Amino acid sequence: MPQEIWINLPVKDVERSTAFFNEIGFQAVSVGNERAKLSIGQTAILLFPESAFEKFAGSKTADTSHSAEVIFSIGAESREEIDTFIQKVEFAGGSIFGKPSESDGWMYGAGFADLDGHRWNLLYMDESKMPKK
């Protein structure tokens, strides 16, 4: 049986989060009155009000001001794509916890938190500079 995975993410304000994700270049659309669907490539993330999320999960949401519950990692096509994306995040009200930088001579990445403190990682890997075994 084919299976899909839906990632459910609690947010304080679905409308505000939908606007944020659209502003940084993701595709987010309202689904009904109280949720939205965020599409990133082939991945779907459903944004739920915290109260609805807690009901589904049977527990409280993580306090993202003190801890991280997950890091969503997204591949980029170039260093410039990461730089441009991070500028959009800052303009849209997100916070940067990892400024764009190079690592190990072949990876370039950055990290940001969305309006609810969920953490995201962007990574470009220059395979031509990747160490050979």
Residue pairs with C-beta under 8 A, 6 or more apart in sequence:
4 44
6 44
6 45
6 46
7 43
7 44
7 45
7 46
8 45
8 46
8 48
8 53
8 56
8 57
9 38
9 45
9 46
9 47
9 48
9 53
9 116
9 118
10 48
10 49
10 50
10 53
10 54
10 61
10 116
11 17
11 47
11 48
11 49
11 50
11 115
11 116
12 49
12 50
12 115
12 116
13 115
14 30
14 34
14 35
14 36
14 47
14 48
14 49
15 30
16 115
17 28
17 36
17 47
17 114
17 115
17 116
18 28
18 29
18 30
18 36
18 38
18 47
20 92
20 93
20 94
20 114
20 115
21 28
21 38
21 114
22 28
23 88
23 91
23 92
24 85
24 88
24 89
24 92
24 94
25 85
25 88
26 38
26 39
26 40
27 38
27 39
27 40
28 36
28 37
28 38
28 39
28 47
29 36
29 37
30 36
31 37
31 46
34 48
34 49
34 52
35 46
35 47
35 48
35 49
35 52
36 46
36 47
37 44
37 45
37 46
37 47
38 44
38 45
38 46
38 47
39 45
40 74
45 72
48 56
50 61
53 61
54 60
54 61
62 68
62 69
64 113
64 116
64 117
64 118
64 119
65 117
68 119
69 118
70 118
70 119
71 111
71 119
71 120
71 121
72 118
72 119
72 120
72 121
73 120
73 121
73 122
73 123
74 120
74 121
74 122
74 123
75 123
75 124
75 125
76 82
76 85
76 108
76 122
76 123
76 124
77 124
78 124
79 100
79 108
79 124
81 122
81 124
82 100
82 108
82 109
82 110
82 122
82 123
82 124
83 100
85 110
85 122
86 96
86 99
86 100
86 110
86 112
86 122
89 96
89 112
90 96
93 115
94 112
94 113
94 114
94 115
95 112
95 113
96 110
96 111
96 112
96 113
97 111
97 112
97 113
97 119
98 109
98 110
98 111
98 112
98 121
99 110
100 108
100 109
100 110
101 108
101 109
101 110
102 108
103 109
104 131
105 129
106 125
106 126
106 127
106 129
106 130
106 131
107 123
107 124
107 125
107 126
108 123
108 124
108 126
109 121
109 122
109 123
109 124
110 121
110 122
111 119
111 120
111 121
111 122
112 119
112 120
112 122
113 119
113 120
114 120
